[in-house]
Amino acid sequence: MVFGFKIHLIINDKGEILSFCFSGLM
């Protein structure tokens, strides 16, 4: 979960792959 959270923050800057990261987290 920590890994996904870190990636989520990094992708948050883009906001484009944010949905993709969310899907991967689930």
PDBQT receptor file of N, H, CA, C and O in Angstrom, charges set to zero:
ATOM      1  N   MET A   1       0.838  -1.207   0.000  1.00  0.00    +0.000 N 
ATOM      2  CA  MET A   1       0.000   0.000   0.000  1.00  0.00    +0.000 C 
ATOM      3  C   MET A   1       0.871   1.255   0.000  1.00  0.00    +0.000 C 
ATOM      4  O   MET A   1       0.530   2.261  -0.622  1.00  0.00    +0.000 OA
ATOM      5  N   VAL A   2       1.989   1.181   0.700  1.00  0.00    +0.000 N 
ATOM      6  H   VAL A   2       2.266   0.364   1.206  1.00  0.00    +0.000 HD
ATOM      7  CA  VAL A   2       2.896   2.336   0.750  1.00  0.00    +0.000 C 
ATOM      8  C   VAL A   2       3.397   2.665  -0.649  1.00  0.00    +0.000 C 
ATOM      9  O   VAL A   2       3.463   3.830  -1.042  1.00  0.00    +0.000 OA
ATOM     10  N   PHE A   3       3.751   1.617  -1.399  1.00  0.00    +0.000 N 
ATOM     11  H   PHE A   3       3.698   0.670  -1.080  1.00  0.00    +0.000 HD
ATOM     12  CA  PHE A   3       4.259   1.834  -2.759  1.00  0.00    +0.000 C 
ATOM     13  C   PHE A   3       3.204   2.529  -3.619  1.00  0.00    +0.000 C 
ATOM     14  O   PHE A   3       3.496   3.492  -4.328  1.00  0.00    +0.000 OA
ATOM     15  N   GLY A   4       1.981   2.026  -3.544  1.00  0.00    +0.000 N 
ATOM     16  H   GLY A   4       1.743   1.244  -2.968  1.00  0.00    +0.000 HD
ATOM     17  CA  GLY A   4       0.896   2.622  -4.333  1.00  0.00    +0.000 C 
ATOM     18  C   GLY A   4       0.648   4.069  -3.908  1.00  0.00    +0.000 C 
ATOM     19  O   GLY A   4       0.379   4.931  -4.746  1.00  0.00    +0.000 OA
ATOM     20  N   PHE A   5       0.738   4.326  -2.617  1.00  0.00    +0.000 N 
ATOM     21  H   PHE A   5       0.956   3.626  -1.937  1.00  0.00    +0.000 HD
ATOM     22  CA  PHE A   5       0.501   5.684  -2.122  1.00  0.00    +0.000 C 
ATOM     23  C   PHE A   5       1.553   6.643  -2.669  1.00  0.00    +0.000 C 
ATOM     24  O   PHE A   5       1.239   7.761  -3.079  1.00  0.00    +0.000 OA
ATOM     25  N   LYS A   6       2.810   6.188  -2.671  1.00  0.00    +0.000 N 
ATOM     26  H   LYS A   6       3.065   5.280  -2.338  1.00  0.00    +0.000 HD
ATOM     27  CA  LYS A   6       3.905   7.030  -3.175  1.00  0.00    +0.000 C 
ATOM     28  C   LYS A   6       3.673   7.337  -4.648  1.00  0.00    +0.000 C 
ATOM     29  O   LYS A   6       3.786   8.483  -5.083  1.00  0.00    +0.000 OA
ATOM     30  N   ILE A   7       3.348   6.299  -5.407  1.00  0.00    +0.000 N 
ATOM     31  H   ILE A   7       3.257   5.367  -5.054  1.00  0.00    +0.000 HD
ATOM     32  CA  ILE A   7       3.113   6.496  -6.842  1.00  0.00    +0.000 C 
ATOM     33  C   ILE A   7       1.914   7.423  -7.037  1.00  0.00    +0.000 C 
ATOM     34  O   ILE A   7       1.910   8.257  -7.942  1.00  0.00    +0.000 OA
ATOM     35  N   HIS A   8       0.919   7.277  -6.202  1.00  0.00    +0.000 N 
ATOM     36  H   HIS A   8       0.922   6.600  -5.467  1.00  0.00    +0.000 HD
ATOM     37  CA  HIS A   8      -0.285   8.105  -6.314  1.00  0.00    +0.000 C 
ATOM     38  C   HIS A   8       0.083   9.585  -6.173  1.00  0.00    +0.000 C 
ATOM     39  O   HIS A   8      -0.427  10.429  -6.909  1.00  0.00    +0.000 OA
ATOM     40  N   LEU A   9       0.958   9.888  -5.237  1.00  0.00    +0.000 N 
ATOM     41  H   LEU A   9       1.373   9.203  -4.639  1.00  0.00    +0.000 HD
ATOM     42  CA  LEU A   9       1.370  11.278  -5.024  1.00  0.00    +0.000 C 
ATOM     43  C   LEU A   9       2.128  11.799  -6.238  1.00  0.00    +0.000 C 
ATOM     44  O   LEU A   9       1.901  12.920  -6.693  1.00  0.00    +0.000 OA
ATOM     45  N   ILE A  10       3.031  10.969  -6.757  1.00  0.00    +0.000 N 
ATOM     46  H   ILE A  10       3.215  10.058  -6.388  1.00  0.00    +0.000 HD
ATOM     47  CA  ILE A  10       3.827  11.380  -7.916  1.00  0.00    +0.000 C 
ATOM     48  C   ILE A  10       2.927  11.606  -9.128  1.00  0.00    +0.000 C 
ATOM     49  O   ILE A  10       3.087  12.585  -9.857  1.00  0.00    +0.000 OA
ATOM     50  N   ILE A  11       1.984  10.698  -9.336  1.00  0.00    +0.000 N 
ATOM     51  H   ILE A  11       1.854   9.902  -8.744  1.00  0.00    +0.000 HD
ATOM     52  CA  ILE A  11       1.083  10.824 -10.483  1.00  0.00    +0.000 C 
ATOM     53  C   ILE A  11       0.063  11.934 -10.233  1.00  0.00    +0.000 C 
ATOM     54  O   ILE A  11      -0.495  12.501 -11.173  1.00  0.00    +0.000 OA
ATOM     55  N   ASN A  12      -0.172  12.232  -8.971  1.00  0.00    +0.000 N 
ATOM     56  H   ASN A  12       0.281  11.772  -8.207  1.00  0.00    +0.000 HD
ATOM     57  CA  ASN A  12      -1.131  13.286  -8.639  1.00  0.00    +0.000 C 
ATOM     58  C   ASN A  12      -0.740  14.585  -9.343  1.00  0.00    +0.000 C 
ATOM     59  O   ASN A  12      -1.610  15.361  -9.739  1.00  0.00    +0.000 OA
ATOM     60  N   ASP A  13       0.569  14.827  -9.501  1.00  0.00    +0.000 N 
ATOM     61  H   ASP A  13       1.275  14.197  -9.179  1.00  0.00    +0.000 HD
ATOM     62  CA  ASP A  13       1.048  16.039 -10.156  1.00  0.00    +0.000 C 
ATOM     63  C   ASP A  13       0.539  16.079 -11.595  1.00  0.00    +0.000 C 
ATOM     64  O   ASP A  13       0.212  17.143 -12.122  1.00  0.00    +0.000 OA
ATOM     65  N   LYS A  14       0.476  14.896 -12.226  1.00  0.00    +0.000 N 
ATOM     66  H   LYS A  14       0.742  14.032 -11.798  1.00  0.00    +0.000 HD
ATOM     67  CA  LYS A  14       0.007  14.846 -13.614  1.00  0.00    +0.000 C 
ATOM     68  C   LYS A  14      -1.516  14.838 -13.643  1.00  0.00    +0.000 C 
ATOM     69  O   LYS A  14      -2.131  15.591 -14.398  1.00  0.00    +0.000 OA
ATOM     70  N   GLY A  15      -2.122  13.991 -12.822  1.00  0.00    +0.000 N 
ATOM     71  H   GLY A  15      -1.623  13.379 -12.208  1.00  0.00    +0.000 HD
ATOM     72  CA  GLY A  15      -3.578  13.946 -12.788  1.00  0.00    +0.000 C 
ATOM     73  C   GLY A  15      -4.148  13.186 -13.973  1.00  0.00    +0.000 C 
ATOM     74  O   GLY A  15      -5.364  13.035 -14.092  1.00  0.00    +0.000 OA
ATOM     75  N   GLU A  16      -3.272  12.707 -14.850  1.00  0.00    +0.000 N 
ATOM     76  H   GLU A  16      -2.284  12.829 -14.753  1.00  0.00    +0.000 HD
ATOM     77  CA  GLU A  16      -3.764  11.975 -16.028  1.00  0.00    +0.000 C 
ATOM     78  C   GLU A  16      -3.837  10.486 -15.729  1.00  0.00    +0.000 C 
ATOM     79  O   GLU A  16      -4.843   9.833 -16.003  1.00  0.00    +0.000 OA
ATOM     80  N   ILE A  17      -2.756   9.958 -15.163  1.00  0.00    +0.000 N 
ATOM     81  H   ILE A  17      -1.938  10.489 -14.940  1.00  0.00    +0.000 HD
ATOM     82  CA  ILE A  17      -2.721   8.518 -14.853  1.00  0.00    +0.000 C 
ATOM     83  C   ILE A  17      -3.228   8.281 -13.426  1.00  0.00    +0.000 C 
ATOM     84  O   ILE A  17      -3.100   7.176 -12.898  1.00  0.00    +0.000 OA
ATOM     85  N   LEU A  18      -3.792   9.297 -12.815  1.00  0.00    +0.000 N 
ATOM     86  H   LEU A  18      -3.896  10.195 -13.244  1.00  0.00    +0.000 HD
ATOM     87  CA  LEU A  18      -4.284   9.151 -11.439  1.00  0.00    +0.000 C 
ATOM     88  C   LEU A  18      -5.326   8.033 -11.384  1.00  0.00    +0.000 C 
ATOM     89  O   LEU A  18      -5.313   7.206 -10.472  1.00  0.00    +0.000 OA
ATOM     90  N   SER A  19      -6.211   8.017 -12.352  1.00  0.00    +0.000 N 
ATOM     91  H   SER A  19      -6.222   8.689 -13.093  1.00  0.00    +0.000 HD
ATOM     92  CA  SER A  19      -7.253   6.982 -12.390  1.00  0.00    +0.000 C 
ATOM     93  C   SER A  19      -6.596   5.612 -12.553  1.00  0.00    +0.000 C 
ATOM     94  O   SER A  19      -7.026   4.636 -11.938  1.00  0.00    +0.000 OA
ATOM     95  N   PHE A  20      -5.572   5.542 -13.370  1.00  0.00    +0.000 N 
ATOM     96  H   PHE A  20      -5.223   6.335 -13.869  1.00  0.00    +0.000 HD
ATOM     97  CA  PHE A  20      -4.887   4.270 -13.616  1.00  0.00    +0.000 C 
ATOM     98  C   PHE A  20      -4.261   3.748 -12.324  1.00  0.00    +0.000 C 
ATOM     99  O   PHE A  20      -4.367   2.560 -12.018  1.00  0.00    +0.000 OA
ATOM    100  N   CYS A  21      -3.621   4.614 -11.582  1.00  0.00    +0.000 N 
ATOM    101  H   CYS A  21      -3.535   5.578 -11.831  1.00  0.00    +0.000 HD
ATOM    102  CA  CYS A  21      -2.991   4.206 -10.316  1.00  0.00    +0.000 C 
ATOM    103  C   CYS A  21      -4.066   3.724  -9.349  1.00  0.00    +0.000 C 
ATOM    104  O   CYS A  21      -3.876   2.732  -8.645  1.00  0.00    +0.000 OA
ATOM    105  N   PHE A  22      -5.182   4.421  -9.318  1.00  0.00    +0.000 N 
ATOM    106  H   PHE A  22      -5.336   5.227  -9.890  1.00  0.00    +0.000 HD
ATOM    107  CA  PHE A  22      -6.268   4.042  -8.408  1.00  0.00    +0.000 C 
ATOM    108  C   PHE A  22      -6.755   2.638  -8.746  1.00  0.00    +0.000 C 
ATOM    109  O   PHE A  22      -7.010   1.826  -7.857  1.00  0.00    +0.000 OA
ATOM    110  N   SER A  23      -6.881   2.366 -10.028  1.00  0.00    +0.000 N 
ATOM    111  H   SER A  23      -6.674   3.026 -10.751  1.00  0.00    +0.000 HD
ATOM    112  CA  SER A  23      -7.346   1.041 -10.465  1.00  0.00    +0.000 C 
ATOM    113  C   SER A  23      -6.325  -0.020 -10.045  1.00  0.00    +0.000 C 
ATOM    114  O   SER A  23      -6.704  -1.099  -9.589  1.00  0.00    +0.000 OA
ATOM    115  N   GLY A  24      -5.045   0.280 -10.195  1.00  0.00    +0.000 N 
ATOM    116  H   GLY A  24      -4.737   1.156 -10.566  1.00  0.00    +0.000 HD
ATOM    117  CA  GLY A  24      -3.991  -0.669  -9.833  1.00  0.00    +0.000 C 
ATOM    118  C   GLY A  24      -3.990  -0.913  -8.328  1.00  0.00    +0.000 C 
ATOM    119  O   GLY A  24      -3.733  -2.028  -7.875  1.00  0.00    +0.000 OA
ATOM    120  N   LEU A  25      -4.277   0.128  -7.556  1.00  0.00    +0.000 N 
ATOM    121  H   LEU A  25      -4.486   1.034  -7.924  1.00  0.00    +0.000 HD
ATOM    122  CA  LEU A  25      -4.291  -0.022  -6.102  1.00  0.00    +0.000 C 
ATOM    123  C   LEU A  25      -5.366  -1.020  -5.692  1.00  0.00    +0.000 C 
ATOM    124  O   LEU A  25      -5.165  -1.809  -4.769  1.00  0.00    +0.000 OA
ATOM    125  N   MET A  26      -6.506  -0.986  -6.375  1.00  0.00    +0.000 N 
ATOM    126  H   MET A  26      -6.670  -0.345  -7.125  1.00  0.00    +0.000 HD
ATOM    127  CA  MET A  26      -7.605  -1.891  -6.040  1.00  0.00    +0.000 C 
ATOM    128  C   MET A  26      -7.294  -3.271  -6.573  1.00  0.00    +0.000 C 
ATOM    129  O   MET A  26      -8.091  -4.193  -6.402  1.00  0.00    +0.000 OA
TER     130      MET A  26
